[in-house]
Amino acid sequence: MIQQFNYIILFFLTSIGLLAQQSTASKQLSTFNIHSAELNCDKKIRAYLPKGYANSTKKFSVLYMHDAQNLFDTKTAYAGEWNVDKKLDSINAQIIVIGIEHGNEKRIDELTPFKNEKYGGGNADNYLQFIVETLKPKIDSTYRTKTKARNTILMGSSLGGLVSYYGALKYPTIFGKAGVFSPSFWFSKEIFDYTEKSKKINTKIYFLCGDNEGESMVADLNKMERLLDKNRCYCLHLNEKRIVKGGQHNEKLWRDGFIKALLWLGY
């Protein structure tokens, strides 16, 4: 938990401009701002379009990701980027990626569904409502997208993993797939109660963590998997779990696991 909290604090410090570098963003990446009435602020969005999009008429699945500052560009990343655009280009992946920039000092609030007695938070319902009711309709009207749940993926790490998991349970008819990397289940144990009460969840979920992320990470992930399997038969193979030996709570772990997760989830 200490490793995860240190990551959260350093993430915030970087977001206010302490580690600026040269931009490494792909030419297939564009940005725009959109107002969120749900969060009472403007959100910066980074949109990746696959190779050949401009010369095609087909529609594409959409991957929604949190903490967009860390996904595509070393200049805005906390401790190295995920290289999402470069990795997708390398396999010619035909998928649109929508990265949502975190809210700097509001990041903890936006990405946590329940309050923590020490750190606060608990505004993820409004954040997810923004994605579902404001951002997704904008994306679907702007780009050629496949709009069904089976073509809509939610993915993130750390607090982004937590909110991706929560979003998959809260909106199973919107997000048919979720990539849950190093989820901060420690932030509030209410997420376990929420899982026990959740029914008819058919969302495919890919769990990833390292065995060197703190004392509770692997245990919490195993516990969550057991709770899910109580609510839906494991025989459906809707969960996949990968625990990386020596893996730590950082971008390297998530960057290295990104393509495997996406291929397992399917798009």
N, C-alpha and C positions, 0 to 999 in steps of 0.2 A: 504494500500500500504506500510506503514511503517513496519508493521509486516512481510510482504512478503520480503521487501528489507533486513530487519535484518536477516531473514532466509538465504538469498543469501550470505550475508557477513559471517555469522557464519559457513555456509556450507563450504565456501572456507577455513576458518581458520582451521576447522577440517580436511579438505582434505590434509593439509600439516603437519599433524601428531601431533596435540595438545591433542587428546583424545583417544589414543590407549588403547584397552582393550583385553580381552581374546577372541579368535576366537570362534564363534558359528555356523560356516558354516556347512551345511549338507554334508554327504559323497557322495551325488548325484551331488555335485557341482564340476566342474573343471574349470580351467582357461587357457587361451592361449592369445598370442599377435598376432595381425594382422596389417600389414602396410596399412595405408590409404594414397593413393596418393592424394585423394581429400582434405585431411586436412594436408598433409605433416607431418605426425607423425605416431607413432605406437599407437594402441589402445588396452587396456587390456579388454578382454571379459570374462565374467563369465557365464558358461553354466550349466543350471539345467536340468537333465534328469529325467523323471518320474519313479516312482517305477516300476520295472519289465521291464524296457527298454531293458536291456541286454539279457533277456530271451524271447524277443518278436520279431516278424518279421513285425509287423504293423507299419504304418506311423502315425505321430503326427502333430497336429497344432503347430504353433510357436508364442510365445509372445515375442516381442522385447520391452525391457524396458531401460530407461535412468538412469543415476546416480546409476550404479551398486554397488558402494560402500555402498549404503544405503539399499540394497535389502535383503541380505542374512546373513550378518555378523556384529555383534556388534562391532568387532574390527575396522572395517573400516567406521562405520556409524557415521553420524553427531550427531544425538540425538535419538538413538535407531533405530533399523532396521525395515524393513517392515515384516520380518519373512516370506518372499515369499516361501522359500523352505519348511518350517515347515507347513505353512498353506495349501500348495498344497498336501503335504504328508498326512495331516489329513483328506482330502476328497478323497485321492487316485486320484487326478486329472491327467488325461493322456494328458499332454501338455509339450512341451519343452519351457523353458524360456531362452532367451538370454539377459543378462544384459550388457550394454555398459558403461564402466567407464567414468565419465566425465573428462574433460581435465584440472581440477584444475583451474589455472588462465585463461584458455581458455573456461571455462564452459559457461560464459555468451555469448561469441561469438558463440559457437557451437549450443546453444539451443534457439537462438532468430532469427527469420526470417527477422526482420527489425531493423534498428538502433534506439537507444534511444539517444536523444540529450545530456543527462547527462552521461549515463552509457555505451554508445557505443553499441557493439554487431552487429548482422546482418549476421552471417555466417551459418545459419541453412541450406541454400540450399546445401552447400558443405557437411555438416554433414549428411543430409538425402540422398544425392547422395552416400555417403560412405556406408550407410546402404543398400540402394537398389542395388547398382552396385558392391560393393565389399564384404560386410559382408553377405548379404542374399545368394548370390551364394555359398560362402564358407560353410555356415551352411547347405544349401540344398545338397551340395555334400558330406558333412561329416556325417550328421545324416539322419535318415529316417524321412523325413518331408513331410507334405502335403503343396504343394507350391502355391496353388491358393489363391486369395485375401480373400475369405471367411474363410480361415484357417490361416490368418496372421494378428496378432493384434499388435498395437502400443500403449504403455501406459507409462504415467509418471505424475509427480506432479510438481507444481510451474512452473518454466521455462520448465521442462520436460512435463508438461501438455500443455503448449503453443506450444512446438515443435511437440507434438503428434497430437494436433488439426491441426496445419498447415500441417503436413505430411499427415494426412488423406485427406485433401483437395487437396494437390499437387499431391499425388500418390494414387488416389482412385482405380486404377486397381492393386495396390500392397498390400495396407492395406485395408482390407474389414471391419475392426473393430478397434475402438480406445477407450481407457480409458483415459479420460481427467480430471485429479484431480487438483483442485485449480489452474487453469491456470492463468498465469501472463499476462492477456490481457492488463493490464495497461501499459506494457512495451512499446508498440507502438500501437496507434490507427489504424495504417495501416492494422492490422489484420482484423478489421471490414470491411474495404474497400475490402480487398481480399476475404472475405466471400461473400460479395454482388456480386462480379464478378464471383464467382465459380458456375459452372453449372454441372448438371448430377452427383451429389455426392450421391452415394448410400451407403456410408460407415456408419455402425452402430456406434453411438457415445454415450458413457456413461459419463455424467458430474457428478462430485462430488465436493462439497465445503462445508465449514462451514459458519454459519451466523455471526461468530466472527473473520473473517479474514481481516477486514478492510472495509472501507466505500464503496469501489467500487466492491468488489468481486461478491456479489450476483447480483448487478445491471448489471455488465458486462456480467455475465453468462446468465442472462435473456435476455439481448439484443442480445447476440450471438444466443441464441436459436430461437428468433424471426426472425433473419436474415436467419437462416438455413431453417426455415419453409416457408419463402418466395420463396426459391429456390427449395424446394421439399415438397410435401404434407405431413402435419403432420399425415395424415391418414395412412401413411406407417409405423408409429411407429419406425422410425429409430433412434430417440433420446430418452434417458432416463436421467432425472435430479434428483439428490438427494441433498438436502440442509440439513445439519446436524445442529440441534439446539445446539448452544454453541460450535460448532466445530471450532478449531483454525488451523492455517497454520503450521501443524507439522506432523511427522511420525505417530502419534497415529491415526489421522483422516484417513490417507491414508491406514495404516495397517488394521484398522477396516473395511474399505470399500472395500478392495481389492477383497475378494472372491465374495461378492455380485455383484461387477462390472463384474468380469470374468464370473460368472454364467449367468448374464443377456446378456452379449455379446455372449456367447456360444462359444464352441471350439470343 
